[in-house]
Amino acid sequence: MSERAQPTAFWNNFIRAVEAQPQEAVSLTGASAIPHAVAGVGLDRSRHRLVVISCEDGAREAAFVQADLQSAFKSIQVIVVRPSSNAETIEQDRRAGICSFSLSQFAHEEIELILRAGADVEAVKDMFRRRNLFQYFFPAPDHLALGLIETGRVPFLHQLIDQLVRTPDLGHPFGPNELMAVQYSFTEMVKELQNLGLIKEEESGLEITDEGLKARALVSETAREALLHKILNQLSANLYLKSLLHPELRLRRE
């Protein structure tokens, strides 16, 4: 059985665990009028997002599904999930911002839990948290901030906060912090990351420390990392569009 060819109950419980309601659908049609086969669909009405379990075989195709459906469903955010057994494909998916993971990471009893009719949704949710999967849908702001700082793309506080503020608009509302026990404002959270020795402030801006890199290493190879790439891809697209509309800015930088 392929990663995506799981019983309907499996994907329905998956969808419920990420706080969406399963919908009956075997395909969805995007702005291109091309129907896309799906293994499951979940609607989160309160957060205006659609969770789509893609049946596509390649990262490029899955990325097209996300873009095509997002173009059609402008009032909601489309979140694409694509399980795979191929490590290289999973990495490609994550770099495209797609929630990709292998079912082989789950123990047999964990798979059985998700398959169970009337499964304990909270138990499944807790399992997804331990596997760093739930945090793709509900990111921890402190971990996300640390990841953004590591990239060097948002070196200054106002740039970092700007990206954090935009994250829920991409369909990823924040969950609780994980590196600190208290929910701070973004500015206070960054100060606490400094107090914890995870980042430091230099003349060139915020930088991650060796301790911060250790914390990043615990999550950087997991499904939640796809959100970081999704944000960076959006940032790159915005900068590219700005350079097209205002070429004088690009020339000035060069």
C-alpha positions as CSV (number, residue, x, y, z in Angstrom):
1,M,0.0,0.0,0.0
2,S,1.4,3.4,-1.0
3,E,1.8,6.2,1.5
4,R,-1.3,7.9,0.2
5,A,-3.4,4.8,-0.3
6,Q,-4.6,4.7,3.3
7,P,-8.2,3.9,4.3
8,T,-10.5,6.9,4.4
9,A,-10.7,6.7,8.2
10,F,-6.9,7.3,8.4
11,W,-7.0,10.6,6.6
12,N,-10.3,11.7,8.3
13,N,-8.6,11.2,11.7
14,F,-5.5,13.0,10.4
15,I,-7.7,15.9,9.3
16,R,-9.6,16.1,12.6
17,A,-6.3,16.0,14.5
18,V,-5.2,19.2,12.8
19,E,-8.5,20.8,13.7
20,A,-10.4,20.6,10.4
21,Q,-13.5,18.8,9.4
22,P,-13.4,16.0,6.8
23,Q,-15.2,16.7,3.5
24,E,-16.3,14.2,0.9
25,A,-14.2,14.7,-2.2
26,V,-12.1,12.5,-4.5
27,S,-10.8,15.5,-6.6
28,L,-10.7,19.3,-6.5
29,T,-10.6,21.6,-9.5
30,G,-8.4,24.7,-9.4
31,A,-8.3,27.9,-11.4
32,S,-6.7,26.0,-14.3
33,A,-9.9,23.8,-14.6
34,I,-7.7,20.8,-14.1
35,P,-9.1,18.3,-11.6
36,H,-6.6,17.2,-8.9
37,A,-7.0,13.8,-7.2
38,V,-7.1,13.9,-3.4
39,A,-6.9,11.3,-0.7
40,G,-8.7,13.6,1.7
41,V,-10.0,17.1,2.2
42,G,-10.6,19.0,5.5
43,L,-12.2,22.4,6.0
44,D,-11.3,24.6,9.0
45,R,-14.1,27.2,8.8
46,S,-13.0,29.2,11.8
47,R,-9.5,29.7,10.5
48,H,-10.5,29.9,6.8
49,R,-8.2,27.1,5.6
50,L,-8.5,24.0,3.5
51,V,-6.3,21.0,4.2
52,V,-5.7,18.9,1.1
53,I,-4.1,15.4,1.1
54,S,-2.6,15.4,-2.4
55,C,-2.3,12.2,-4.5
56,E,0.4,13.7,-6.8
57,D,3.6,11.8,-7.2
58,G,6.0,14.7,-7.5
59,A,6.9,17.8,-5.6
60,R,6.5,20.0,-8.6
61,E,3.0,18.6,-9.3
62,A,2.0,19.0,-5.6
63,A,3.2,22.6,-5.6
64,F,1.1,23.2,-8.7
65,V,-1.9,21.8,-6.9
66,Q,-1.4,24.2,-4.0
67,A,-1.0,27.2,-6.3
68,D,-3.9,26.2,-8.6
69,L,-6.3,25.6,-5.7
70,Q,-5.2,28.8,-3.9
71,S,-5.9,30.8,-7.1
72,A,-9.4,29.3,-7.2
73,F,-10.2,29.6,-3.5
74,K,-9.2,33.1,-2.7
75,S,-11.1,33.5,0.5
76,I,-9.3,30.6,2.3
77,Q,-5.8,29.4,2.6
78,V,-4.9,26.1,1.0
79,I,-2.6,23.8,3.0
80,V,-1.3,20.8,1.0
81,V,-0.2,17.6,2.7
82,R,1.7,14.9,0.7
83,P,3.0,11.8,2.4
84,S,5.9,10.0,0.7
85,S,8.3,7.2,1.4
86,N,11.2,8.8,-0.5
87,A,13.5,11.0,1.5
88,E,14.6,13.1,-1.4
89,T,11.0,13.8,-2.5
90,I,10.1,14.7,1.1
91,E,12.9,17.3,1.1
92,Q,11.8,18.7,-2.2
93,D,8.2,19.0,-0.9
94,R,9.3,20.8,2.2
95,R,11.4,23.2,0.3
96,A,8.2,24.0,-1.7
97,G,6.4,24.7,1.6
98,I,4.4,21.4,1.4
99,C,3.7,19.4,4.6
100,S,5.5,16.2,3.7
101,F,6.4,13.2,5.8
102,S,6.9,9.5,5.8
103,L,4.5,7.1,7.5
104,S,7.5,5.0,8.4
105,Q,8.4,7.5,11.1
106,F,5.3,6.3,13.1
107,A,5.3,3.2,15.2
108,H,2.9,0.4,14.4
109,E,0.7,1.3,17.4
110,E,0.6,4.9,16.3
111,I,-0.6,4.0,12.9
112,E,-3.2,1.8,14.5
113,L,-4.4,4.7,16.6
114,I,-4.9,6.9,13.5
115,L,-6.7,4.1,11.7
116,R,-9.1,3.4,14.6
117,A,-12.8,4.4,14.1
118,G,-13.7,7.0,16.6
119,A,-10.0,7.6,17.4
120,D,-9.1,9.8,20.4
121,V,-8.4,13.0,18.4
122,E,-6.4,14.5,21.3
123,A,-4.2,11.4,21.5
124,V,-3.5,11.7,17.8
125,K,-2.8,15.4,18.2
126,D,-0.3,14.8,20.9
127,M,1.4,12.2,18.8
128,F,1.6,14.7,15.9
129,R,3.2,17.2,18.3
130,R,5.9,14.7,19.4
131,R,6.6,14.0,15.7
132,N,6.9,17.7,14.9
133,L,4.0,17.5,12.5
134,F,1.3,19.4,14.3
135,Q,3.5,22.4,14.5
136,Y,3.4,22.9,10.7
137,F,-0.3,23.7,11.2
138,F,0.1,25.5,14.5
139,P,3.7,26.8,14.6
140,A,5.5,27.7,17.9
141,P,6.4,31.4,17.4
142,D,9.7,31.1,19.3
143,H,10.9,28.1,17.2
144,L,9.8,29.8,14.0
145,A,11.6,33.0,15.0
146,L,14.8,31.1,15.6
147,G,14.5,29.4,12.2
148,L,14.0,32.7,10.5
149,I,17.0,34.3,12.3
150,E,19.2,31.3,11.3
151,T,18.4,32.0,7.6
152,G,19.8,35.5,7.8
153,R,16.9,36.7,5.6
154,V,15.4,38.9,8.4
155,P,18.3,40.1,10.4
156,F,16.6,43.1,12.1
157,L,13.9,43.0,14.7
158,H,11.3,44.9,12.6
159,Q,11.8,42.5,9.7
160,L,11.5,39.5,11.9
161,I,8.3,40.7,13.5
162,D,6.8,41.6,10.1
163,Q,7.2,38.0,8.9
164,L,5.8,36.6,12.2
165,V,2.8,38.9,12.0
166,R,2.1,37.6,8.4
167,T,2.3,33.9,9.3
168,P,-1.3,33.4,10.4
169,D,-2.4,35.1,7.2
170,L,-0.7,32.2,5.3
171,G,-3.1,29.8,7.1
172,H,-0.8,28.9,10.0
173,P,-2.1,30.3,13.3
174,F,0.3,30.2,16.1
175,G,0.4,27.5,18.8
176,P,2.2,27.9,22.2
177,N,5.9,28.6,22.6
178,E,8.1,25.6,23.1
179,L,11.5,27.1,24.0
180,M,10.0,29.2,26.8
181,A,7.1,28.7,29.2
182,V,5.5,32.1,28.8
183,Q,3.6,33.6,25.8
184,Y,5.4,36.9,25.2
185,S,4.8,39.7,22.7
186,F,7.1,39.1,19.7
187,T,9.5,41.8,20.9
188,E,9.7,40.3,24.4
189,M,10.0,36.8,22.9
190,V,13.1,37.8,20.9
191,K,14.6,39.3,24.1
192,E,13.9,36.0,25.9
193,L,15.6,34.1,23.0
194,Q,18.6,36.3,23.8
195,N,18.4,35.7,27.5
196,L,18.3,31.9,26.8
197,G,21.5,32.3,24.8
198,L,19.9,31.1,21.6
199,I,20.5,34.3,19.6
200,K,22.6,37.4,19.9
201,E,22.5,40.9,18.5
202,E,25.4,42.1,16.5
203,E,25.9,45.3,14.4
204,S,24.7,43.3,11.4
205,G,21.5,42.3,13.2
206,L,20.2,39.2,15.0
207,E,22.3,36.0,14.7
208,I,21.8,32.5,15.9
209,T,24.3,31.1,18.5
210,D,25.7,27.6,18.8
211,E,23.0,26.8,21.4
212,G,20.4,28.1,19.0
213,L,21.8,25.8,16.3
214,K,21.4,22.9,18.7
215,A,17.8,23.8,19.3
216,R,17.2,24.1,15.5
217,A,18.8,20.7,14.8
218,L,16.0,19.0,16.8
219,V,13.3,20.2,14.3
220,S,15.0,21.2,11.1
221,E,14.6,17.7,9.5
222,T,10.9,17.4,10.4
223,A,7.6,18.2,8.7
224,R,7.3,21.6,10.6
225,E,10.3,22.9,8.7
226,A,8.2,23.2,5.5
227,L,6.5,26.2,7.0
228,L,9.8,28.0,7.2
229,H,10.4,27.4,3.6
230,K,6.9,28.5,2.7
231,I,7.5,31.8,4.4
232,L,10.9,32.3,2.7
233,N,9.4,31.4,-0.7
234,Q,6.7,34.0,-0.2
235,L,9.4,36.5,0.8
236,S,11.4,35.8,-2.3
237,A,8.4,36.0,-4.5
238,N,7.5,39.4,-3.0
239,L,11.0,40.7,-3.5
240,Y,11.1,39.5,-7.1
241,L,7.8,41.2,-7.9
242,K,9.0,44.4,-6.3
243,S,12.2,44.2,-8.5
244,L,10.0,43.9,-11.6
245,L,7.7,46.8,-10.7
246,H,10.6,49.0,-9.4
247,P,13.8,48.0,-11.4
248,E,15.5,51.2,-10.2
249,L,15.6,49.6,-6.7
250,R,17.4,46.6,-8.0
251,L,19.9,48.7,-9.9
252,R,20.5,50.8,-6.8
253,R,21.3,47.6,-4.8
254,E,23.7,46.4,-7.5
